[in-house]
């Protein structure tokens, strides 16, 4: 339920340049877009714009924010 919309709204299937404007805005906030771009640049040497450090920064920041929220919301175990 979460992965399919993230996958659809990323640049994994088609480039950002041919997306409609509203979907391009959604894709810019999608961490999977940056992950796919970074993997393409590292594995294939193909860059579709942007820099590799920005991809790592965005994915790392997203992970840190989501991990902090999950740690805060996870109920404490009673020992």
C-alpha positions in Angstrom: 0.0 0.0 0.0 2.9 2.3 0.5 5.5 1.0 -1.9 3.5 1.0 -5.1 2.7 4.8 -5.0 6.3 5.5 -4.0 7.5 3.4 -6.9 5.1 4.9 -9.4 6.0 8.5 -8.3 9.7 8.0 -8.7 12.0 8.1 -11.7 12.4 4.3 -11.7 10.0 3.7 -14.6 10.4 6.8 -16.7 12.4 10.1 -16.5 11.3 13.1 -14.6 11.4 15.2 -17.8 8.3 13.5 -19.3 6.2 13.4 -16.1 3.3 15.8 -15.7 4.1 18.8 -13.6 2.1 17.7 -10.6 3.8 14.3 -10.6 7.2 15.9 -11.0 6.6 17.8 -7.8 5.6 14.6 -5.9 8.7 12.8 -7.3 11.0 15.6 -6.1 9.9 14.8 -2.5 10.0 11.0 -3.0 13.1 9.4 -1.4 13.0 6.6 -4.0 13.7 9.1 -6.8 17.0 10.0 -5.2 17.8 6.4 -4.4 17.2 5.3 -8.0 19.3 8.2 -9.3 22.2 7.4 -7.0 22.1 3.7 -7.9 22.1 4.6 -11.7 25.0 6.9 -11.2 27.1 4.4 -9.1 26.3 1.2 -11.0 26.0 2.4 -14.6 27.8 5.7 -14.6 24.7 7.4 -16.0 23.7 10.7 -14.5 20.3 12.2 -15.2 21.1 15.5 -13.5 21.9 16.3 -9.9 24.8 15.1 -7.9 25.6 12.0 -6.0 26.2 13.7 -2.6 22.7 15.3 -2.8 21.2 11.8 -3.3 23.0 10.5 -0.3 22.1 13.5 1.8 18.4 13.4 0.9 18.0 9.6 1.6 20.1 9.8 4.8 18.0 12.8 6.1 14.8 11.0 5.2 15.9 7.9 7.0 17.0 9.9 10.1 13.6 11.7 10.3 11.6 8.5 9.8 13.7 6.6 12.3 13.3 9.3 14.9 9.5 9.4 14.4 9.3 5.6 14.6 11.4 5.5 17.8 9.2 8.1 19.4 5.9 6.4 18.5 7.0 2.8 19.2 5.6 1.8 22.6 8.2 0.9 25.3 8.4 -2.7 26.2 7.5 -3.7 29.8 10.2 -5.9 31.2 
